[in-house]
């Protein structure tokens, strides 16, 4: 079948992306039962974990029984690897069956090594291809991947998703931004950019510094992951107008292969794990399951149905989302969601729940005086009864004599829109946005040292 014919189809995997809830329940229940039975036989980590929780094999018959099983935390698995074990007790196949080992880290938490069999790689890339197809990626696209290829999953594993779909991908990685811009400038055809949203901003600023116009680089599509920036409408608009591109958001959890992306209607992130990954919603405080009703808010918890090497059962992401299950115009039947932030990034200031993403929305409404890039520093242990420090990038175009006024404007905007007071420090443009994931919260009271600190 030609690429032209393939590119005309509406879905990557129509059967699963449009499957009825009843049929999907039956399929996933069968696969869950098989996975649990296998792990009782071959997985030391879960066999011991379930023994301690008094879980028997027959306790899980279908998806409705999943809540009986205990949660899995990333730290449990990472702690075992501190002893020097390559993968630890969660390794469920012989090393000879494992074809790739990657690390996961993110902006918080301990790095965790994960092994994948060839079937695991196929599972990961299948979910990725579904999401990328919905986002508008096609086999005749040329993609430059600006995620880290050194250990972490965003480079190598996400490359496999583009390859599964059939797109041509240049594995550039991170670093040497000037050279990347020169490479882009030398290619006289349409280019797709795969990076964090903040790196797209940093890349455009660097282009301006060296005399290259971002709009003339033929970057027509942007696929962005690793940060929640595109959930902020002004952030998306800034990227799209700066590059003259269409920007689409993708949410991923490398540990379980979860890939969720926007369709052309931009009505939230579609979940694309049908048949491969079960998604639950829980209350992060009570740990009770929350029904995925329209508008419900909770933490995403994932269970891998098909992973062989390092499966994860009820893996807590600590990502808070709001879900939507009203039918989307695209015809996909799964639920959609928007990310609200990480539950472990949320902090409380005098009774007000604060997510860094909400601060980002306020700052982007204050452009062009500020760039919208920022991070928050908590200097004393909770309860947070003091104004948190927020460091904000000020635009290079703003005269230093105006800085005091800008600080006051930011303080008022955050207080009026979010309900808490802050201390504001301005830092130079380009000093916060990163080619890696840009951190938005530093708990300095716990030894977490933020940038822009004097030695």
N, C-alpha and C positions, 0 to 999 in steps of 0.2 A: 504494500500500500504506500502510495506516495506521501511525502510530507504535506503536500497541499491538501490532500484528502483528510489526513490526520488532523491538520490544523483547523479544519472546519467543524470538528465535533465539539459539542457543548461541554462534555465532561471527560475527565481522564478515565474514570471508572464508573460509568453510568449505573450499573447494576447495584453497586454498594452505596454510591452517593445519593441515590434516589430510593433506596430500599425502605419498605414500610417498617414502622417501629416493631410490629409483631414478628415479622420475618427476621429482623436484625436481632431481636431478643433471643429467638430460638438459636440462631447461628452462634451468637456470642456466648450463650449459656453452654452450648455443647463444647465450644473451644475452651471456656473457662474450666469446666469440669476436667477436661483432658489435661490442661496445664497444671491444675492443682494436684491431680493424681501423679503426674510426672515428677513434680517437685517433691512430693512425699518420698519418692524413690531415690532421687539423684541430688537433691539440694540440701546440704547440711545446714545452711543458714535458716531456711524456712522450716525445715523439719523440726529444728530445735525451737525456733520461735513459736511455731504452732503447738508444739508439745507444752511449752510453758504456758500457753493460753488455753490449754485443754481443748484444742481443736482436733476433731477426727476427720478422716477422709470423707465420710458420708455427710458431713455437716454442710458441704457446699454442693448443691444440686443444680442451681441456676443463678442468674445474676441477682435475684432477690436475696440470695444468701451471702453475697459478697461482704455485706456490712459486718458479718460475724468475725471476719478476719482482722487481725491487728494491722495498724499502719506500719509503713516502712519509712524511716528517715534516712536521708543521705548520710548523716553523720555516723549512723550505725555501721554502714558499709565502709566508709572512709576510715573509721577508727581501726577496723581490722587490718586494713592495708598499711597502717603505720608500722606494723611489725615486720614489714618487708614482703608480705604476700603480694604476688602480682595482681590477683583479682580477689582473693579472699574466699570465704565460705560460700559466697553466692555463685561461684563458678559451677555451672551445671553440665558442662561437656568437657571432654579431654582437650588439652591445649592443641592437639593436632587438628581439631575441628575449628579452631578459632583462626580467622583470617585477618582480623584487624583489632587493634587495641587503641582506644582513644581516652582522653581525659575530659572530664566536665568540671567546671568551676563556677563561672559566672562572677557577679560582682560581690557575692558574699558566700561564705561557707567554705568547706575544705574541698580540695580537688579529689575526684574519684575516678579511678581507672575502670573502664568497662571493656569487656571483650565482646566481639560479634562474630558469629558464624556467617557463612555466605547467605544463608536464609535470613539471618537477622539484618544483614545489609540490604537485602531485597525488600524486607518489611519496612525498614526506615525510608528507603528511597521511594517506595510505593506511596507512603503517606506524603512525602515531600512532593512527589510529582502531582498528586491530586491537588495539593494546595497551590503549587506554582501554576498549574494549568488554570485554576480558577482566577489567579491573579493576573493572567494574561501572558504568561511565558509560553513560547511555542518552539517547535524544533528548529525553525530557521532563525532563532535569536542567537546573538553573540553576547555572552555574559562575562564580565570581569568580576571575579570573586575576591572581595577585599576583607575576608575573614581570616583569622589566624590558622595557619596550617601546622603550627608547632604544638603538637599534642592534642589541642582542643578540638572538639567535634565540629564546630562551625565551619571549618575549612574542608576537611576530607569527607565527612559524612554528607554535608550539604552539597558538595560537588557531585556526589553519587546521585542525588535527587535530580539535579539538572541533567546529568548524563542519562538517567532513566527516561526522562522526558524527551531527550534527543537534542537539547540545546548544546551549542558549542561553548565551552567554558575555558576561560584563561585563569589559571589558579595563581593570582598575583599575591595574595596574602596581605600582610600588614607591613608598614614601614616604607621609607623612601617615597614620600608623597610626590615630590618634584618629578621623579622619574616616571611615576604612574601617570601624571598629567602629560608628560611628554609622549608616553606611549599612546594615550588617548588622542592626543593632538595629531599623531602620525597616522591614525586609522580613519580613513574617509568613508565610513559606513556607520549605520546605526549601532549603538552600543547599549547594553543593559548593565546597570550597576547593582551589585549585591553587596550590601554593607550595613553597618548600623546607621540610623538616621543622623546621629551626631557627626559621624565621619563624613557624610555627604555635605554637611554644613562646613566642616573643617576643610574639606577638599576644595570647595568653591572659594573659600577665603584664601587658601594658598594659591589657587589659580589666579586670583586677582592680584596677589602680591607679585607674581612672576610674569604678569602681563598676558595671561591667557583668559579669554572670555569663556565662562562655563557654558553659556548658551550656544557657543559655536563648536562644542566638543561632540555633538551628535549623540548625547546621552538621552535616549528617547523613553526608556523605561527604568524605573528603580524598584527593586525588591528589597525591603528593609526588615531587619530582624535584630534581636538582641536587646532592644530597648522599646519602651512604650511611647516613643516620641510621636509616631503617626496617629496615636489616639488623641493628640492635641491638634485640633483643626488648623490653628495658626502655624504650627510646626510643619504640618503637611503642605500647607499653602506656600510656606517659605521655600521648602525644598523644590516643589514643583515649579514655582515661578523663577527661582534662581537658575535652575537647570533647563527649564522648558521641557519637563518630562512628566510622565504620569507615574505616581508613586503608590505602591501597594504594600500593605503591612502583612507580615507573617509572624506568628508566634510559635516558638518551638521549645520543647523540653528534651534535651539531648539524651538524658538518661533512659527515657522510654520511647524515643523516636517520635514523639507527638509533633505534628506539624499542622497548623491551622492558618488559613489565609483568607483574605477578602476576595469576594467575587466582584464583577464589574459594577454591582449596585452599591458597593461600599456600605453595606448595612450590618457591619460587624464581622468578626472572624468566624468563618465556618470551621467546625470541627471535622477533621478528615481521617479519624482513626477507625471508621466503621469496619468491623470484622477483625481488627488487629489490636485494638486498644480500647479499654473501657474507661470512660470518664465519669467520675462521681463529683458531686458538689457537697462540701461539708461546712459546718459552722466551725471556724478555727478555734473558738473558745470552748464550746461544748463538745466538739468532735462528732456531733450528730449529723447524719446525712440530711442534706437539704434537697428537696425536690427541685428539679430543673424547670420550674414554672417560669413563664414569661416575666422577666424583671427580677428574678431571684438573684441574690448575691451570696457568694461563698468562695471557699478555697477549692481549687481543682486538685483532685486526687486521681492518679492513673494506675491501671493494671494492664500489664502486657499479656496478650493472649497467645502470641506466636513466637516471642523471643526464646531462643534456645540457650545461649551462653550465660547471660546474666539477667534473667527475668526479674521483674519488679512487681510486687503485689501490693496494691493500695499505697502507692508511693506519693508522699505529700510534696506538692510543689511549693507550697506557701505563697502561691500566686492567687490573689483575690480577683474575681471576675464577676461581671453581671451578665446573665444569660438571657437569650431571646429565643423563643421557639415558635413564634408566628411564622408562617410560610414565607420564604424569600422568593422574590420574583424569578430567581435563577432556576428554581425547581428542585434544589437540593433539600433533602428532608431532615438532615441532622440539625442539631442546635447550633446557635451562633452565640458569640460573647464579645464583650469588650473588657480589656484588662483595666483594673483599678490600681494595682500596685501589689507589692509583696507584703504579706501579713507581718513579716519581720522587719519591713521598712516603715511600717506605720508606727507613729508615736503619738502620744497624747499630751497636749499642752492645755493645762487647766480645764480638762474635760472635753477638749476639742480633738477629735480624731483627725490626724494629718497624714496625707500621702504625698510624697514628693511630686507625683504627677499633677496634683492640684496646684502646687506652687508653680510648676512649669506652665500651666495654663494661664495663670495670672501674669507671669513674666512675659509670655509671648504676646499678651495683649498690650504690653508697654513698648513694643518695638516702634521705631528703630533706635530709641535711646539705649536699649539693652539688646543683647543678641538672643536672649532666652536661655542661654547656658548658665548653669548654677550648680551648687551643691549646698547641703545643709550640714551644720556641725552641731552635735549635742555635746556640750562640755561637762555636764554634771549628770549623775545618775538620776533616773526617775524617782519621784514624780517630777515632770518637767514643769516647774512653776516659774521659769525664767524665759525671756525672749530668746529663742534659738538663733544662732548665727547663720545667716544665708549669704554666701559669697556669690556674686552675680557678675557676669561678663558685661562690661560697659562698651558701647560701640566706639570704635576708633574715631568716628566722626564727631563725637561729643567733646566739647571743650572742657578742660579740667575744672574751670570755674563753675561749671554746671553740675558737678558731681554731687554736691550737697543737696541740691534741689531734687536730683534723680533719686537719691537715697530716700528722701522724705516721701516722694511719690510712690516708691515701691512699698515702703512701710504702710502707708495709708491703704494702698490697693490690697495688700495681703490681709490687713486687719479688717477691712470692710467686706472683702469677698470670702475670706476663709475663717475669720473670727478669732485670730490670735495675733499677738505682737511679735516682732522680730527685731534683731539687730542686723543691719545690712552692711556688707563690705563690698566695694567694687573692685574687680580685678580686670586686667587687660584682656581685650578680645583675643580669642584663640588659645587662651591658657587653660580652659576647662575641657572643651570638646576633645574627644579622643578617638583614635583609629580603632581602639578596643571598645568594649562596653564602657560607657561613661557612668561613673558612680554618682549617685545623687544624695547619699546619706553616709555620714561618718559619725560613729559613736566614739568620740575622742575620750570620753570617760572610761572606756574599756580598752584603751591603748590603741585605738584605730586612728592613726595619724593622717589628717587630711593634707592636701597640697597647700601651697602658699603659706606654710609655717616656717618661721625662722628656726635655724638649727640652734 
